[in-house]
Amino acid sequence: MGRVVLVTGVARDLGRRFARQIAASPAVDRVIGVDVQPPRGDLGGVSFVRADIRNPIIAKVIMREHVDTVVHMSVLPSAGSSSRTAAKELNVIGTMQLLAACQQSPDLEHFVLKSSTSVYGSSNRDPAMFSEDMNAKHGFGVGFVKDINEVESYVRGFARRRPDVRVTTLRTANALGAGLSTPTTGYFKLPVIPTVLGFDPRMQFLNDTDLLDAIEHATLADIRGTFNIAGAGVMMLSQAIRRLGRPALPLPSFAVGAVGSAMRQARMADFSREQIAFLAYGRGVDTTRMREVLGFKPSRTTEQAFGEFAASLSPGLISERRVRAAEEALVGALGGRNQIGELDG
């Protein structure tokens, strides 16, 4: 008998693609995909169950299907057009309910969390590289940084209560891919890219196929623990912008916040306070454990992952309409606000 795997978040592209990929593994018997909305693409042989992980009904799904492996991919930096409150509820309350359901299951053997390197935050006190035993140096921050820290805390509590279950947490760097729609890809697709004046942050990226391979590897491996997942090397933001061939617009941090708010309202990009801190201070993570303990090595370096993403953007992306919308957002943000408090890093 192969594994019975439940994957959350299959309405999103990455969740759907992972569910299809893991279903093709000879070690897996069945895959159940769960989400509030049906997936936009084909799930192949994956069985879809329309369910909200914030609802206790998820426990019935896990028990009825005799799930032995749960891959939690629903923790996201934003909930699409929903409010920050809705995103927090999905991330934190959803994880709590999912873990409560897992707690009841006698069949469960493995729980995999797709976390994020955002758990470390971004500040001027950060080390050169974060290792898995380090915490954010600026508290647990706000927004998604706070969410992901709470989620990981609940997962650690579950691991203590159920020592018989292997718990694997993957702190993944920002993923890039031609079809991905994330705050990071949205930022780099802007026709004019705002940056924080006086800062040139270090960044690490992960090709989207490498991300899926890393999650599959961790799901099928008999390994527990927490692992940073990123492509080798780092890039400076200035290098990335030059690779895109797009103009940068250096702004004071308070102005970046104003521009980000305007662009978010115009649905051009999804800026947040933690993203603005990231644009100032960046982040680097140590991936030694990924290679030596988890036994995984991404096929692309950070630079190669970004290069493939940049090459996938067609010249027609920067249309006159998008340039005009960006200009209007900039003018409105910078000219229409007289008093804007500077954001904390």
Secondary structure, DSSP 4 states (H G I P E B T S, - for coil): --EEEEEE-TTSHHHHHHHHHHHTSTTEEEEEEEESS--SS--TTPEEEE--TTSTHHHHHHHHTT--EEEE----S--TTS-HHHHHIIIIIHHHHHHHHHHH-SS--EEEEEEEGGGG---TT--SSB-TT---TTTT-SHHHHHHHHHHHHHHHHHHH-TTSEEEEEEEPEEE-TT--SHHHHHHT-SSEEEETT---EE-EEEHHHHHHHHHHHHHSS--EEEEE--SS-EEHHHHHHHHT--EEEE-HHHHHHHHHHHHHTTS----HHHHHHHHH---B--HHIIIII----SS-HHHHHHHHHHHS-GGGS-HHHHHHHHHHHHHHHHS-S--PPPP-
